[in-house]
Amino acid sequence: MGQRHLTHILISLLGFFMGSSVFAADLTDVFHNSLNIPSLSNSELSVLKGYDIYLVPGILSETFLDDDDRSSVTFSRLTGEYFETQQNLLEKKYGLRSQRLSSSSQSVAEIRTSIQRALAESNTAKRKAVFIAHSLGGLALLEEVVSFPAHQKNVAGIIFLQTPFKGSPVADVYFEGPLHLDKLLKPVIPYFNTSPQIIRYLGTVSRNNFMTENAGSVQSLLQKVPIITVGGVVNDDPSLFSPAVSIIANGCFKKVLGQCVVQTSFKGPFDLSDGMVPFQSSKLQGADFIKLEGVDHGETVVNIPFETYDKAAVTKSLLRILISKIAN
């Protein structure tokens, strides 16, 4: 039996035993089995060609785009553009309808407006949308489809990539703690086209309040739209996010001989993370999930220097699994 058929059988069995989206399935093993399949099949491509695929970037996306002058700082010459690998795979290799939406590190409302326009375009063309939304982009997408349930009939499926549904302790530490990061970085963050307001939006209090207030609507969404959440874990691997990984895991920037050198205000719950998002925060109650081991918050969307992460293979695998969920 081929690996592709085995993967589909595994996903189908999971769907049978788990029923609808009431229970969450850990699809990490299914994901790894799917990674061994080099290309999307003709039948998988036939399904995807019936949809419009939208990529929704997250915070600081402006700094990773050549033609976005809203940020005074640009890293794209070093890292490639945000979602560039995914766009090249979907558009150039497979000829799919794919579009990277305009995002904003300044305003969730702006991201939601981009999502609204995309859904309107697809609806006019009598096509459904598939979303791959990263980080802040995922929060904006969830907020939009929960606030306007009528959108849900136009959404074929969603991959939430490293989205902090329950918030990020890193955002909390920005405002509270012995280092006074808010005062230190306040003059700097406008150069990245972001603001204290958006950082507070990403905090644990803000996000937990939203999830509590909209718990019923989120569960209703899970019953109607196939959804996968994806979280990264980089605790034991080298990463540019190591200080933030330590904050989320230990409550401090660094431990020496088992003791925190500089304590922060974050008292837990401590968790594994991708350096920005605790793994448990990347999960929606009732949604199937995948854990990416050894993957930090940036590796999934840009090319981190000295790191080799196969974003194309991961994207193919995630879409393959989503297609199977849509079919069920």
C-alpha positions as CSV (number, residue, x, y, z in Angstrom):
1,M,0.0,0.0,0.0
2,G,1.4,3.4,-1.0
3,Q,2.2,6.1,1.6
4,R,-0.3,8.5,0.1
5,H,-3.1,5.9,0.5
6,L,-2.0,5.1,4.0
7,T,-2.1,8.8,4.9
8,H,-5.7,9.1,3.6
9,I,-6.8,6.0,5.5
10,L,-5.3,7.3,8.7
11,I,-7.0,10.7,8.3
12,S,-10.4,9.0,7.4
13,L,-10.2,6.8,10.4
14,L,-9.4,9.8,12.7
15,G,-12.4,11.6,11.2
16,F,-14.7,8.5,11.8
17,F,-13.7,8.0,15.4
18,M,-13.5,11.7,16.4
19,G,-16.8,12.5,14.7
20,S,-17.4,16.2,14.1
21,S,-15.2,18.9,15.6
22,V,-16.4,18.2,19.2
23,F,-13.1,16.4,19.9
24,A,-9.6,17.4,18.8
25,A,-7.3,15.0,17.1
26,D,-3.5,15.2,17.3
27,L,-2.6,14.9,13.7
28,T,1.2,15.3,14.2
29,D,1.9,11.6,13.2
30,V,-0.3,11.9,10.2
31,F,1.5,15.1,9.3
32,H,4.9,13.4,9.4
33,N,3.7,10.5,7.3
34,S,2.4,12.9,4.8
35,L,5.8,14.8,4.6
36,N,7.2,11.7,3.0
37,I,5.0,12.1,0.0
38,P,7.0,14.4,-2.4
39,S,4.2,16.1,-4.4
40,L,0.5,16.8,-4.4
41,S,-1.4,14.3,-6.4
42,N,-3.5,15.1,-9.5
43,S,-6.7,14.4,-7.5
44,E,-5.5,16.7,-4.6
45,L,-4.6,19.5,-7.1
46,S,-8.0,19.0,-8.8
47,V,-9.7,19.8,-5.4
48,L,-7.4,22.8,-4.7
49,K,-8.0,24.3,-8.1
50,G,-11.6,24.7,-7.1
51,Y,-10.7,27.1,-4.3
52,D,-9.0,30.5,-3.8
53,I,-6.1,30.1,-1.4
54,Y,-5.4,33.2,0.7
55,L,-2.3,33.7,2.8
56,V,-2.8,36.0,5.8
57,P,0.5,37.4,7.2
58,G,1.0,38.3,10.9
59,I,2.7,41.0,12.9
60,L,5.8,42.7,11.4
61,S,5.0,41.4,7.9
62,E,5.7,44.9,6.5
63,T,9.4,44.4,7.4
64,F,9.6,41.3,5.3
65,L,8.1,42.7,2.1
66,D,10.1,44.6,-0.5
67,D,7.3,46.9,-1.7
68,D,5.7,47.7,1.6
69,D,7.0,51.1,2.7
70,R,4.9,51.3,5.9
71,S,7.9,49.9,7.8
72,S,11.1,51.9,8.0
73,V,13.0,48.7,8.5
74,T,13.3,45.9,5.8
75,F,14.7,42.5,6.3
76,S,13.4,40.8,3.1
77,R,16.7,41.1,1.2
78,L,18.2,38.8,3.9
79,T,15.2,36.5,4.6
80,G,13.1,36.5,1.5
81,E,9.6,37.8,1.5
82,Y,6.8,36.8,3.9
83,F,5.1,33.7,2.6
84,E,7.3,33.8,-0.5
85,T,8.0,30.1,-0.5
86,Q,4.3,29.3,-0.2
87,Q,3.4,31.7,-3.0
88,N,6.0,30.2,-5.3
89,L,4.8,26.7,-4.5
90,L,1.1,27.4,-5.0
91,E,1.2,29.8,-8.0
92,K,4.4,28.9,-9.9
93,K,4.7,25.2,-9.3
94,Y,1.1,24.1,-9.1
95,G,-0.8,26.9,-10.9
96,L,-3.3,27.4,-8.1
97,R,-5.2,30.6,-7.3
98,S,-3.2,32.0,-4.5
99,Q,-2.9,35.5,-3.0
100,R,-1.0,37.0,-0.1
101,L,-3.3,39.5,1.5
102,S,-2.3,42.9,2.8
103,S,-1.7,42.7,6.5
104,S,-1.0,45.3,9.2
105,S,1.1,45.5,12.4
106,Q,-0.8,48.6,13.3
107,S,-4.5,47.6,12.9
108,V,-6.4,44.4,13.2
109,A,-9.3,46.2,11.4
110,E,-7.1,46.6,8.3
111,I,-6.3,42.9,8.2
112,R,-10.0,42.1,8.6
113,T,-10.8,44.5,5.7
114,S,-8.4,42.5,3.5
115,I,-10.1,39.3,4.5
116,Q,-13.5,40.8,3.7
117,R,-12.4,41.9,0.3
118,A,-10.9,38.4,-0.4
119,L,-14.1,36.7,0.6
120,A,-16.2,39.1,-1.5
121,E,-14.0,38.3,-4.6
122,S,-14.3,34.6,-4.1
123,N,-18.1,34.9,-3.5
124,T,-18.5,36.9,-6.7
125,A,-16.6,34.2,-8.6
126,K,-18.7,31.5,-6.9
127,R,-15.7,30.0,-5.4
128,K,-14.8,29.1,-1.8
129,A,-11.8,30.3,0.1
130,V,-9.0,28.3,1.8
131,F,-7.0,30.4,4.3
132,I,-3.5,29.8,5.7
133,A,-3.2,32.5,8.4
134,H,-0.1,33.1,10.4
135,S,0.2,34.6,14.0
136,L,-1.7,37.9,14.2
137,G,-3.3,37.2,10.8
138,G,-5.0,34.2,12.3
139,L,-6.4,36.2,15.2
140,A,-7.9,38.7,12.7
141,L,-9.3,35.9,10.6
142,L,-10.9,34.2,13.6
143,E,-12.4,37.5,14.7
144,E,-13.8,38.2,11.3
145,V,-15.5,34.8,10.7
146,V,-16.8,34.6,14.3
147,S,-18.2,38.2,14.2
148,F,-19.8,37.6,10.8
149,P,-21.0,34.0,10.6
150,A,-22.4,34.6,7.1
151,H,-18.8,34.5,5.9
152,Q,-18.4,30.9,7.0
153,K,-20.4,29.4,4.1
154,N,-17.7,30.9,1.8
155,V,-14.8,29.3,3.6
156,A,-13.8,25.7,2.6
157,G,-11.1,25.4,5.3
158,I,-8.6,27.1,7.5
159,I,-5.0,26.4,8.6
160,F,-4.1,28.5,11.6
161,L,-0.3,28.7,11.7
162,Q,1.2,29.6,15.1
163,T,-1.8,31.8,16.1
164,P,-1.8,32.8,19.8
165,F,-5.5,32.2,20.5
166,K,-4.9,32.5,24.2
167,G,-2.3,35.3,23.8
168,S,1.4,35.6,24.1
169,P,3.3,36.0,27.4
170,V,5.9,37.9,25.5
171,A,3.3,40.7,24.9
172,D,2.6,40.7,28.6
173,V,6.2,41.1,29.5
174,Y,6.5,44.0,27.2
175,F,4.3,46.0,29.5
176,E,5.2,44.5,32.9
177,G,8.5,43.5,34.4
178,P,11.9,44.7,35.7
179,L,13.3,45.7,32.3
180,H,10.5,48.2,31.4
181,L,10.5,47.2,27.8
182,D,7.5,49.4,27.0
183,K,9.6,52.5,27.9
184,L,12.7,51.1,26.3
185,L,11.1,50.1,22.9
186,K,8.3,52.7,22.6
187,P,10.5,55.0,20.4
188,V,11.5,52.1,18.2
189,I,8.3,50.1,17.4
190,P,6.8,52.8,15.1
191,Y,9.7,52.1,12.7
192,F,8.2,48.6,12.4
193,N,4.7,50.0,11.8
194,T,3.4,48.6,15.0
195,S,2.1,50.1,18.3
196,P,1.6,49.4,22.0
197,Q,-2.1,48.9,21.3
198,I,-1.4,45.9,18.9
199,I,1.0,44.4,21.4
200,R,-1.6,44.6,24.2
201,Y,-4.1,43.0,21.8
202,L,-1.7,40.0,21.6
203,G,-1.5,39.7,25.3
204,T,-3.0,36.9,27.4
205,V,-5.7,39.0,29.1
206,S,-7.0,40.4,25.8
207,R,-7.0,37.0,24.0
208,N,-8.5,35.0,26.9
209,N,-11.3,37.5,27.3
210,F,-12.1,37.2,23.6
211,M,-12.0,33.4,23.7
212,T,-14.3,33.4,26.8
213,E,-16.8,35.8,25.3
214,N,-16.9,34.0,22.0
215,A,-16.6,30.4,23.1
216,G,-20.0,29.4,21.7
217,S,-19.4,31.1,18.4
218,V,-16.0,29.5,18.0
219,Q,-17.4,26.0,18.7
220,S,-20.1,26.7,16.1
221,L,-17.4,27.7,13.6
222,L,-15.6,24.4,14.2
223,Q,-18.8,22.5,13.4
224,K,-19.1,24.2,10.0
225,V,-15.6,24.8,8.7
226,P,-12.7,22.2,8.6
227,I,-9.9,23.7,10.7
228,I,-6.3,22.7,11.6
229,T,-4.2,24.5,14.2
230,V,-0.4,24.3,13.9
231,G,2.0,25.2,16.7
232,G,5.8,25.2,16.8
233,V,8.1,24.1,19.6
234,V,11.7,25.2,19.6
235,N,12.7,24.8,23.3
236,D,15.7,22.5,22.9
237,D,16.8,23.9,19.5
238,P,18.9,26.9,18.5
239,S,16.7,29.9,17.7
240,L,16.8,33.7,17.4
241,F,13.9,33.6,19.9
242,S,15.8,31.8,22.7
243,P,15.2,34.6,25.3
244,A,11.5,34.6,24.6
245,V,11.4,30.8,24.7
246,S,13.0,31.0,28.2
247,I,10.4,33.5,29.3
248,I,7.5,31.2,28.2
249,A,9.2,28.1,29.7
250,N,10.6,29.5,32.9
251,G,9.4,33.0,33.5
252,C,12.8,34.6,33.0
253,F,15.2,35.5,30.1
254,K,17.9,33.0,31.1
255,K,18.6,30.4,33.7
256,V,22.1,29.9,35.2
257,L,22.6,26.8,37.5
258,G,18.8,26.4,37.5
259,Q,18.1,29.9,38.7
260,C,16.6,32.8,36.8
261,V,19.1,35.6,36.2
262,V,16.5,38.3,35.6
263,Q,12.9,37.5,36.7
264,T,10.0,38.7,34.7
265,S,6.4,39.3,35.7
266,F,5.2,36.2,33.9
267,K,4.3,33.6,36.5
268,G,2.9,30.9,34.1
269,P,1.4,28.7,33.2
270,F,4.8,27.8,31.6
271,D,4.8,26.0,28.3
272,L,6.7,24.8,25.3
273,S,6.7,27.4,22.6
274,D,7.9,28.7,19.2
275,G,9.4,31.7,21.0
276,M,6.3,33.9,20.6
277,V,3.3,31.5,21.1
278,P,3.0,28.9,23.8
279,F,2.0,25.6,22.3
280,Q,-1.2,25.4,24.2
281,S,-2.1,28.9,23.1
282,S,-1.8,27.8,19.4
283,K,-4.7,25.3,19.9
284,L,-8.4,25.8,19.7
285,Q,-10.5,23.6,21.9
286,G,-12.1,21.1,19.6
287,A,-9.9,21.7,16.6
288,D,-7.5,19.1,15.2
289,F,-3.9,20.2,15.8
290,I,-0.3,19.6,14.7
291,K,3.0,20.1,16.6
292,L,6.0,21.3,14.6
293,E,9.1,20.2,16.6
294,G,12.2,22.4,16.3
295,V,10.4,25.2,14.5
296,D,10.3,28.8,15.8
297,H,7.9,31.6,15.0
298,G,9.7,32.9,12.0
299,E,10.9,29.8,10.2
300,T,7.5,28.9,8.8
301,V,7.1,32.2,6.8
302,V,10.6,33.6,6.0
303,N,14.1,32.2,5.5
304,I,16.0,32.4,8.7
305,P,19.7,32.7,8.1
306,F,21.7,29.4,8.9
307,E,18.4,27.5,9.3
308,T,17.1,25.0,6.7
309,Y,13.4,24.5,7.1
310,D,11.4,23.0,4.2
311,K,8.4,25.3,4.1
312,A,7.2,23.9,0.8
313,A,7.1,20.3,2.1
314,V,5.2,21.5,5.2
315,T,2.7,23.5,3.2
316,K,2.0,20.5,0.9
317,S,1.5,18.3,3.9
318,L,-0.8,20.7,5.7
319,L,-2.9,21.2,2.5
320,R,-3.1,17.5,1.9
321,I,-4.5,17.0,5.4
322,L,-6.9,19.9,5.1
323,I,-8.2,18.5,1.8
324,S,-8.9,15.2,3.5
325,K,-10.8,17.0,6.3
326,I,-12.8,18.9,3.7
327,A,-13.7,15.7,1.9
328,N,-15.0,14.1,5.2
